[in-house]
């Protein structure tokens, strides 16, 4: 009887010792971002995130438990954040990791101030010269905007760029007194834009050449 009691006591003591030696899990998982932490992404193209992995000292690979907060709007120019979070079985939360995504218009290199010279070649002779600002569209990639056009009309005119070709799609600009219809095309590089366009006001259509030179 004493032997049985001794064995039970010994086993109980071992269990108590084993339990007391077992450390509590208070170590949080660690997140590793796949790919670059800062990403430049082209406007109007699908954004596919590279993701992240996570490991835990006790639970091992916990990548499947990662929660992702992704606010990237691939159809709007801007700065966005992708945040990765994970918690292990013991409730320890990893330090969140972030990826910064810049959605950009690929024609942003053309932004700046330009001097524009316009010459009418049909049906009359005429010319004008003034300064404008060129901006980019935040919703449509490779679309730019001139702050003024058509003899400094004072209304924005937009254009689309494909490689070195620039096109002014048919558009109507107007103020309280005049309505003008425009369309044209030409060439563009880092410092000079050349455009031939038609301008229709009332029933009169005129042909113009415009050259824009970027201020350095």
Beta strands, then each sheet from edge to edge (+ up, - down):
strand 1: 30-33
strand 2: 38-42
strand 3: 52-56
strand 4: 60-61
strand 5: 67-70
strand 6: 78-85
strand 7: 97-104
strand 8: 112-122
strand 9: 126-136
strand 10: 143-146
strand 11: 157-162
strand 12: 165-174
strand 13: 179-188
strand 14: 192-201
strand 15: 204-214
sheet 1: 1+ 3- 4+
sheet 2: 2+ 7+ 6- 5+
sheet 3: 8+ 9- 10+ 11- 12+ 13- 14+ 15- 8+
end
